[in-house]
């Protein structure tokens, strides 16, 4: 993959329940932490193919797995789509630290949580809370409102005759651009890896 990978942690997490307000406790007790998609920048899978990427899992018993995925472009009922296909799972003998984070967009404040894990030959040795930041969400709300407005405008445009004529060409262009972005993402990951390697 490129810079950001998805990670799931089935192992119990050190949630700081004692630091929460009653409202926060009620909110985060509803989270299915073992199913939550975290993101991590700890890996650079530059050896994978152009249409391949990986996600990661910390199992309940502290083992570390790499889940391989393949990208497939499909067309259903005239609409182009990108489908993820499972391509196998591998137990990893990873040694080192892995940082993984998640963001929660709330009405009053947004929450950004980061955990730090330490592995030795694929076995989880330490898992701790690195940070739990509460952020002002005014800018995020403004951006979100703009996106919703744009989506409504796009939906309205799709009902027009012009859209019915042009949509096949737009779908083809979208598919081509998606493929180009994926390749550029891989090239960028390679550049980052080479830069790090050259400084070792």
Phi and psi restraints in degrees (value plus and minus 20) as a CYANA .aco file:
   2 UNK   PHI    -119.2   -79.2
   2 UNK   PSI    -146.0  -106.0
   3 UNK   PHI     -98.7   -58.7
   3 UNK   PSI     -60.6   -20.6
   4 UNK   PHI    -131.1   -91.1
   4 UNK   PSI     111.5   151.5
   5 UNK   PHI    -140.4  -100.4
   5 UNK   PSI     134.6   174.6
   6 UNK   PHI    -110.6   -70.6
   6 UNK   PSI     122.1   162.1
   7 UNK   PHI    -158.6  -118.6
   7 UNK   PSI     117.2   157.2
   8 UNK   PHI    -134.0   -94.0
   8 UNK   PSI     119.4   159.4
   9 UNK   PHI    -140.3  -100.3
   9 UNK   PSI      85.4   125.4
  10 UNK   PHI    -103.8   -63.8
  10 UNK   PSI     -36.6     3.4
  11 UNK   PHI     -91.8   -51.8
  11 UNK   PSI     123.2   163.2
  12 UNK   PHI     -75.8   -35.8
  12 UNK   PSI     115.8   155.8
  13 UNK   PHI    -121.7   -81.7
  13 UNK   PSI     128.4   168.4
  14 UNK   PHI     -99.8   -59.8
  14 UNK   PSI      58.4    98.4
  15 UNK   PHI     -98.8   -58.8
  15 UNK   PSI     111.8   151.8
  16 UNK   PHI    -101.7   -61.7
  16 UNK   PSI      46.6    86.6
  17 UNK   PHI     -77.8   -37.8
  17 UNK   PSI     -56.9   -16.9
  18 UNK   PHI     -87.7   -47.7
  18 UNK   PSI     -38.2     1.8
  19 UNK   PHI    -110.4   -70.4
  19 UNK   PSI     -25.0    15.0
  20 UNK   PHI    -107.4   -67.4
  20 UNK   PSI     130.6   170.6
  21 UNK   PHI     -94.6   -54.6
  21 UNK   PSI     149.6   189.6
  22 UNK   PHI     -81.8   -41.8
  22 UNK   PSI     -58.9   -18.9
  23 UNK   PHI     -85.2   -45.2
  23 UNK   PSI     -62.0   -22.0
  24 UNK   PHI     -87.1   -47.1
  24 UNK   PSI     -59.4   -19.4
  25 UNK   PHI     -81.6   -41.6
  25 UNK   PSI     -65.7   -25.7
  26 UNK   PHI     -80.2   -40.2
  26 UNK   PSI     -58.6   -18.6
  27 UNK   PHI     -87.4   -47.4
  27 UNK   PSI     -69.6   -29.6
  28 UNK   PHI    -104.9   -64.9
  28 UNK   PSI     -31.9     8.1
  29 UNK   PHI     -90.6   -50.6
  29 UNK   PSI     -40.2    -0.2
  30 UNK   PHI    -102.7   -62.7
  30 UNK   PSI     -32.4     7.6
  31 UNK   PHI     -93.8   -53.8
  31 UNK   PSI     111.8   151.8
  32 UNK   PHI    -107.9   -67.9
  32 UNK   PSI      66.0   106.0
  33 UNK   PHI     -80.9   -40.9
  33 UNK   PSI     -53.3   -13.3
  34 UNK   PHI     -95.4   -55.4
  34 UNK   PSI     -28.5    11.5
  35 UNK   PHI    -132.5   -92.5
  35 UNK   PSI     -23.8    16.2
  36 UNK   PHI     -91.2   -51.2
  36 UNK   PSI     119.2   159.2
  37 UNK   PHI    -106.8   -66.8
  37 UNK   PSI      90.6   130.6
  38 UNK   PHI    -112.5   -72.5
  38 UNK   PSI     146.1   186.1
  39 UNK   PHI    -142.2  -102.2
  39 UNK   PSI     128.0   168.0
  40 UNK   PHI    -159.1  -119.1
  40 UNK   PSI     127.7   167.7
  41 UNK   PHI    -133.2   -93.2
  41 UNK   PSI       3.2    43.2
  42 UNK   PHI    -104.1   -64.1
  42 UNK   PSI     -25.8    14.2
  43 UNK   PHI    -151.3  -111.3
  43 UNK   PSI     128.3   168.3
  44 UNK   PHI    -153.8  -113.8
  44 UNK   PSI      70.8   110.8
  45 UNK   PHI    -105.6   -65.6
  45 UNK   PSI      47.1    87.1
  46 UNK   PHI     -98.1   -58.1
  46 UNK   PSI     -28.8    11.2
  47 UNK   PHI    -105.4   -65.4
  47 UNK   PSI     -22.0    18.0
  48 UNK   PHI    -104.9   -64.9
  48 UNK   PSI     141.4   181.4
  49 UNK   PHI     -90.3   -50.3
  49 UNK   PSI     150.8   190.8
  50 UNK   PHI     -82.4   -42.4
  50 UNK   PSI     -49.4    -9.4
  51 UNK   PHI    -132.4   -92.4
  51 UNK   PSI      14.2    54.2
  52 UNK   PHI    -150.5  -110.5
  52 UNK   PSI     130.6   170.6
  53 UNK   PHI    -176.8  -136.8
  53 UNK   PSI     154.5   194.5
  54 UNK   PHI    -152.3  -112.3
  54 UNK   PSI     128.6   168.6
  55 UNK   PHI    -138.0   -98.0
  55 UNK   PSI     148.7   188.7
  56 UNK   PHI    -151.7  -111.7
  56 UNK   PSI     133.6   173.6
  57 UNK   PHI    -158.1  -118.1
  57 UNK   PSI     111.5   151.5
  58 UNK   PHI    -119.2   -79.2
  58 UNK   PSI      92.6   132.6
  59 UNK   PHI     -93.3   -53.3
  59 UNK   PSI     148.7   188.7
  60 UNK   PHI     -79.8   -39.8
  60 UNK   PSI     -53.6   -13.6
  61 UNK   PHI    -112.3   -72.3
  61 UNK   PSI      -7.8    32.2
  62 UNK   PHI      66.0   106.0
  62 UNK   PSI      -0.8    39.2
  63 UNK   PHI    -112.2   -72.2
  63 UNK   PSI     135.2   175.2
  64 UNK   PHI    -134.2   -94.2
  64 UNK   PSI     104.6   144.6
  65 UNK   PHI    -143.0  -103.0
  65 UNK   PSI     128.3   168.3
  66 UNK   PHI    -131.3   -91.3
  66 UNK   PSI     104.4   144.4
  67 UNK   PHI    -126.1   -86.1
  67 UNK   PSI      92.9   132.9
  68 UNK   PHI    -102.9   -62.9
  68 UNK   PSI     120.5   160.5
  69 UNK   PHI    -149.9  -109.9
  69 UNK   PSI     131.5   171.5
  70 UNK   PHI    -143.0  -103.0
  70 UNK   PSI     125.4   165.4
  71 UNK   PHI    -116.2   -76.2
  71 UNK   PSI     111.4   151.4
  72 UNK   PHI    -149.8  -109.8
  72 UNK   PSI     107.7   147.7
  73 UNK   PHI    -106.4   -66.4
  73 UNK   PSI     105.9   145.9
  74 UNK   PHI    -147.3  -107.3
  74 UNK   PSI     142.6   182.6
  75 UNK   PHI    -150.9  -110.9
  75 UNK   PSI      99.5   139.5
  76 UNK   PHI    -146.5  -106.5
  76 UNK   PSI     102.4   142.4
  77 UNK   PHI      32.7    72.7
  77 UNK   PSI      21.4    61.4
  78 UNK   PHI      63.3   103.3
  78 UNK   PSI     -24.1    15.9
  79 UNK   PHI    -126.8   -86.8
  79 UNK   PSI     115.2   155.2
  80 UNK   PHI    -106.2   -66.2
  80 UNK   PSI     124.0   164.0
  81 UNK   PHI    -165.3  -125.3
  81 UNK   PSI     141.1   181.1
  82 UNK   PHI    -132.7   -92.7
  82 UNK   PSI     102.0   142.0
  83 UNK   PHI    -132.0   -92.0
  83 UNK   PSI     117.8   157.8
  84 UNK   PHI    -115.9   -75.9
  84 UNK   PSI     110.7   150.7
  85 UNK   PHI    -140.4  -100.4
  85 UNK   PSI     110.0   150.0
  86 UNK   PHI     -85.4   -45.4
  86 UNK   PSI     112.4   152.4
  87 UNK   PHI    -143.4  -103.4
  87 UNK   PSI       1.6    41.6
  88 UNK   PHI      94.9   134.9
  88 UNK   PSI     140.6   180.6
  89 UNK   PHI    -148.3  -108.3
  89 UNK   PSI     119.8   159.8
  90 UNK   PHI    -149.4  -109.4
  90 UNK   PSI     114.2   154.2
  91 UNK   PHI     -93.9   -53.9
  91 UNK   PSI     110.1   150.1
  92 UNK   PHI    -125.6   -85.6
  92 UNK   PSI     117.7   157.7
  93 UNK   PHI    -119.2   -79.2
  93 UNK   PSI      39.2    79.2
  94 UNK   PHI    -102.5   -62.5
  94 UNK   PSI     118.1   158.1
  95 UNK   PHI    -143.5  -103.5
  95 UNK   PSI     103.6   143.6
  96 UNK   PHI     125.6   165.6
  96 UNK   PSI    -192.5  -152.5
  97 UNK   PHI    -118.6   -78.6
  97 UNK   PSI     124.9   164.9
  98 UNK   PHI    -148.9  -108.9
  98 UNK   PSI     103.2   143.2
  99 UNK   PHI    -121.4   -81.4
  99 UNK   PSI     114.4   154.4
 100 UNK   PHI    -161.7  -121.7
 100 UNK   PSI     124.7   164.7
 101 UNK   PHI    -153.7  -113.7
 101 UNK   PSI     145.0   185.0
 102 UNK   PHI    -169.0  -129.0
 102 UNK   PSI     133.1   173.1
 103 UNK   PHI    -141.0  -101.0
 103 UNK   PSI     120.2   160.2
 104 UNK   PHI    -141.6  -101.6
 104 UNK   PSI      99.7   139.7
 105 UNK   PHI    -112.9   -72.9
 105 UNK   PSI      88.7   128.7
 106 UNK   PHI    -132.4   -92.4
 106 UNK   PSI     149.7   189.7
 107 UNK   PHI     -89.9   -49.9
 107 UNK   PSI     -64.0   -24.0
 108 UNK   PHI    -107.3   -67.3
 108 UNK   PSI     -71.3   -31.3
 109 UNK   PHI    -163.7  -123.7
 109 UNK   PSI     130.2   170.2
 110 UNK   PHI    -109.0   -69.0
 110 UNK   PSI     131.6   171.6
 111 UNK   PHI    -140.6  -100.6
 111 UNK   PSI     112.5   152.5
 112 UNK   PHI    -141.5  -101.5
 112 UNK   PSI      96.8   136.8
 113 UNK   PHI    -135.4   -95.4
 113 UNK   PSI     117.0   157.0
 114 UNK   PHI    -150.7  -110.7
 114 UNK   PSI     112.6   152.6
 115 UNK   PHI    -133.6   -93.6
 115 UNK   PSI     132.2   172.2
 116 UNK   PHI    -141.3  -101.3
 116 UNK   PSI     108.7   148.7
 117 UNK   PHI    -141.6  -101.6
 117 UNK   PSI     129.0   169.0
 118 UNK   PHI    -142.3  -102.3
 118 UNK   PSI     106.7   146.7
 119 UNK   PHI    -138.3   -98.3
 119 UNK   PSI     127.8   167.8
 120 UNK   PHI    -151.3  -111.3
 120 UNK   PSI      93.0   133.0
 121 UNK   PHI      31.4    71.4
 121 UNK   PSI      23.4    63.4
 122 UNK   PHI      66.2   106.2
 122 UNK   PSI     -24.0    16.0
 123 UNK   PHI    -122.3   -82.3
 123 UNK   PSI     112.3   152.3
 124 UNK   PHI     -91.7   -51.7
 124 UNK   PSI     102.0   142.0
 125 UNK   PHI    -125.2   -85.2
 125 UNK   PSI     -55.7   -15.7
 126 UNK   PHI    -162.9  -122.9
 126 UNK   PSI     125.3   165.3
 127 UNK   PHI    -166.2  -126.2
 127 UNK   PSI      97.3   137.3
 128 UNK   PHI    -160.0  -120.0
 128 UNK   PSI     140.1   180.1
 129 UNK   PHI     -99.2   -59.2
 129 UNK   PSI     101.2   141.2
 130 UNK   PHI    -104.4   -64.4
 130 UNK   PSI     -63.9   -23.9
 131 UNK   PHI    -183.8  -143.8
 131 UNK   PSI     134.1   174.1
 132 UNK   PHI    -159.5  -119.5
 132 UNK   PSI      77.8   117.8
 133 UNK   PHI    -119.9   -79.9
 133 UNK   PSI     117.1   157.1
 134 UNK   PHI    -127.2   -87.2
 134 UNK   PSI     100.1   140.1
 135 UNK   PHI    -136.1   -96.1
 135 UNK   PSI     128.2   168.2
 136 UNK   PHI     -84.2   -44.2
 136 UNK   PSI     114.4   154.4
 137 UNK   PHI    -133.6   -93.6
 137 UNK   PSI      -2.9    37.1
 138 UNK   PHI     -82.0   -42.0
 138 UNK   PSI     -66.8   -26.8
 139 UNK   PHI     -84.3   -44.3
 139 UNK   PSI     -60.6   -20.6
 140 UNK   PHI     -82.6   -42.6
 140 UNK   PSI     -60.7   -20.7
 141 UNK   PHI     -84.7   -44.7
 141 UNK   PSI     -60.4   -20.4
 142 UNK   PHI     -82.6   -42.6
 142 UNK   PSI     -65.1   -25.1
 143 UNK   PHI     -83.4   -43.4
 143 UNK   PSI     -61.7   -21.7
 144 UNK   PHI     -82.4   -42.4
 144 UNK   PSI     -60.2   -20.2
 145 UNK   PHI     -83.8   -43.8
 145 UNK   PSI     -59.0   -19.0
 146 UNK   PHI     -84.4   -44.4
 146 UNK   PSI     -60.3   -20.3
 147 UNK   PHI     -84.9   -44.9
 147 UNK   PSI     -62.9   -22.9
 148 UNK   PHI     -82.3   -42.3
 148 UNK   PSI     -62.5   -22.5
 149 UNK   PHI     -81.5   -41.5
 149 UNK   PSI     -64.4   -24.4
 150 UNK   PHI     -83.8   -43.8
 150 UNK   PSI     -59.3   -19.3
 151 UNK   PHI     -83.6   -43.6
 151 UNK   PSI     -60.4   -20.4
 152 UNK   PHI     -85.0   -45.0
 152 UNK   PSI     -60.0   -20.0
 153 UNK   PHI     -84.1   -44.1
 153 UNK   PSI     -60.7   -20.7
 154 UNK   PHI     -84.3   -44.3
 154 UNK   PSI     -61.7   -21.7
 155 UNK   PHI     -82.2   -42.2
 155 UNK   PSI     -58.8   -18.8
 156 UNK   PHI     -86.1   -46.1
 156 UNK   PSI     -59.5   -19.5
 157 UNK   PHI     -86.2   -46.2
 157 UNK   PSI     -51.7   -11.7
 158 UNK   PHI     -85.4   -45.4
 158 UNK   PSI     -37.5     2.5
 159 UNK   PHI    -105.4   -65.4
 159 UNK   PSI     -27.7    12.3
 160 UNK   PHI    -103.1   -63.1
 160 UNK   PSI     139.0   179.0
 161 UNK   PHI     -83.8   -43.8
 161 UNK   PSI     -56.8   -16.8
 162 UNK   PHI     -79.4   -39.4
 162 UNK   PSI     -61.2   -21.2
 163 UNK   PHI     -85.5   -45.5
 163 UNK   PSI     -61.1   -21.1
 164 UNK   PHI     -80.9   -40.9
 164 UNK   PSI     -50.9   -10.9
 165 UNK   PHI     -99.4   -59.4
 165 UNK   PSI     -59.7   -19.7
 166 UNK   PHI    -110.9   -70.9
 166 UNK   PSI     -38.6     1.4
 167 UNK   PHI     -79.2   -39.2
 167 UNK   PSI     -55.4   -15.4
 168 UNK   PHI     -81.1   -41.1
 168 UNK   PSI     -58.3   -18.3
 169 UNK   PHI     -89.9   -49.9
 169 UNK   PSI     -57.9   -17.9
 170 UNK   PHI     -84.6   -44.6
 170 UNK   PSI     -59.2   -19.2
 171 UNK   PHI     -85.1   -45.1
 171 UNK   PSI     -59.8   -19.8
 172 UNK   PHI     -84.9   -44.9
 172 UNK   PSI     -64.2   -24.2
 173 UNK   PHI     -82.7   -42.7
 173 UNK   PSI     -61.3   -21.3
 174 UNK   PHI     -80.5   -40.5
 174 UNK   PSI     -62.8   -22.8
 175 UNK   PHI     -83.5   -43.5
 175 UNK   PSI     -62.6   -22.6
 176 UNK   PHI     -85.9   -45.9
 176 UNK   PSI     -64.0   -24.0
 177 UNK   PHI     -84.4   -44.4
 177 UNK   PSI     -59.3   -19.3
 178 UNK   PHI     -80.9   -40.9
 178 UNK   PSI     -62.3   -22.3
 179 UNK   PHI     -85.4   -45.4
 179 UNK   PSI     -61.6   -21.6
 180 UNK   PHI     -84.7   -44.7
 180 UNK   PSI     -62.6   -22.6
 181 UNK   PHI     -81.3   -41.3
 181 UNK   PSI     -60.2   -20.2
 182 UNK   PHI     -82.3   -42.3
 182 UNK   PSI     -64.7   -24.7
 183 UNK   PHI     -84.4   -44.4
 183 UNK   PSI     -63.3   -23.3
 184 UNK   PHI     -82.6   -42.6
 184 UNK   PSI     -56.6   -16.6
 185 UNK   PHI     -80.9   -40.9
 185 UNK   PSI     -62.6   -22.6
 186 UNK   PHI     -86.6   -46.6
 186 UNK   PSI     -60.6   -20.6
 187 UNK   PHI     -84.0   -44.0
 187 UNK   PSI     -61.5   -21.5
 188 UNK   PHI     -83.0   -43.0
 188 UNK   PSI     -61.2   -21.2
 189 UNK   PHI     -81.3   -41.3
 189 UNK   PSI     -59.5   -19.5
 190 UNK   PHI     -83.6   -43.6
 190 UNK   PSI     -61.5   -21.5
 191 UNK   PHI     -82.5   -42.5
 191 UNK   PSI     -62.0   -22.0
 192 UNK   PHI     -83.0   -43.0
 192 UNK   PSI     -63.8   -23.8
 193 UNK   PHI     -81.5   -41.5
 193 UNK   PSI     -66.2   -26.2
 194 UNK   PHI     -84.7   -44.7
 194 UNK   PSI     -56.6   -16.6
 195 UNK   PHI     -84.5   -44.5
 195 UNK   PSI     -64.0   -24.0
 196 UNK   PHI     -84.7   -44.7
 196 UNK   PSI     -63.5   -23.5
 197 UNK   PHI     -81.1   -41.1
 197 UNK   PSI     -59.9   -19.9
 198 UNK   PHI     -89.2   -49.2
 198 UNK   PSI     -38.6     1.4
 199 UNK   PHI    -119.2   -79.2
 199 UNK   PSI     -22.8    17.2
